[in-house]
């Protein structure tokens, strides 16, 4: 049985229907809207951080790790929203 499919769905023919209610109850839910707003904020933070050349020069390792961490969390959030 595909991950995320229910037993009833796995017995039917055709493409499985994925249960995403563990992430968002519905696309018009408050949780989805909040994460959409959060994605916008976090994307803005990433762009500011990535453009901060003085931080990159001052401590390249710290700057790069911060960029990677923020990129990963933003990417995870974007993936959930798709």
C-alpha positions as CSV (number, residue, x, y, z in Angstrom):
1,X,0.0,0.0,0.0
2,X,1.4,3.4,-0.9
3,X,2.5,5.6,2.0
4,X,-0.3,8.0,2.8
5,X,-3.0,5.9,1.2
6,X,-5.8,4.3,3.2
7,X,-6.8,0.7,3.0
8,X,-10.0,1.6,1.1
9,X,-8.0,3.7,-1.4
10,X,-5.5,0.9,-2.0
11,X,-8.3,-1.5,-3.0
12,X,-9.7,0.9,-5.7
13,X,-8.3,1.1,-9.2
14,X,-6.6,4.2,-10.4
15,X,-4.3,6.7,-8.8
16,X,-4.1,6.7,-5.0
17,X,-5.5,9.7,-3.2
18,X,-3.1,11.0,-0.6
19,X,-4.3,12.0,2.9
20,X,-2.7,15.3,3.7
21,X,-4.8,16.1,6.8
22,X,-1.8,15.3,9.0
23,X,-0.3,18.5,7.6
24,X,-3.3,20.8,6.8
25,X,-7.0,20.0,7.6
26,X,-7.9,21.8,4.3
27,X,-6.5,24.2,1.8
28,X,-8.8,26.9,3.1
29,X,-7.7,26.3,6.8
30,X,-6.1,28.8,9.1
31,X,-3.1,26.5,9.3
32,X,-2.5,26.6,5.6
33,X,-2.9,30.3,5.4
34,X,-0.5,30.9,8.3
35,X,2.1,28.7,6.7
36,X,1.7,30.5,3.4
37,X,2.3,33.8,5.2
38,X,5.3,32.3,7.0
39,X,6.7,31.1,3.7
40,X,6.6,34.6,2.4
41,X,8.4,36.0,5.5
42,X,11.0,33.2,5.5
43,X,11.7,33.7,1.8
44,X,12.3,37.4,2.5
45,X,14.6,36.6,5.4
46,X,16.6,34.2,3.1
47,X,17.0,36.8,0.4
48,X,18.3,39.4,3.0
49,X,20.6,36.9,4.5
50,X,21.9,35.6,1.2
51,X,22.6,39.2,0.1
52,X,24.5,40.1,3.3
53,X,28.0,40.1,1.9
54,X,29.5,41.7,5.0
55,X,28.3,38.7,7.1
56,X,29.6,36.4,4.4
57,X,33.0,38.0,4.6
58,X,33.2,38.4,8.4
59,X,32.4,34.7,9.1
60,X,31.8,32.7,6.0
61,X,31.2,29.4,7.8
62,X,28.5,30.9,10.1
63,X,26.9,32.7,7.2
64,X,26.8,29.7,5.0
65,X,25.4,27.4,7.7
66,X,22.7,30.0,8.4
67,X,21.8,30.2,4.7
68,X,21.6,26.4,4.4
69,X,19.4,26.1,7.5
70,X,17.0,28.8,6.4
71,X,17.0,27.4,2.8
72,X,16.2,23.9,4.1
73,X,13.4,25.1,6.4
74,X,11.9,27.3,3.7
75,X,12.1,24.5,1.1
76,X,10.3,22.1,3.5
77,X,7.6,24.6,4.1
78,X,7.2,25.2,0.4
79,X,7.0,21.5,-0.3
80,X,4.2,21.1,2.3
81,X,2.2,23.9,0.7
82,X,2.4,22.4,-2.8
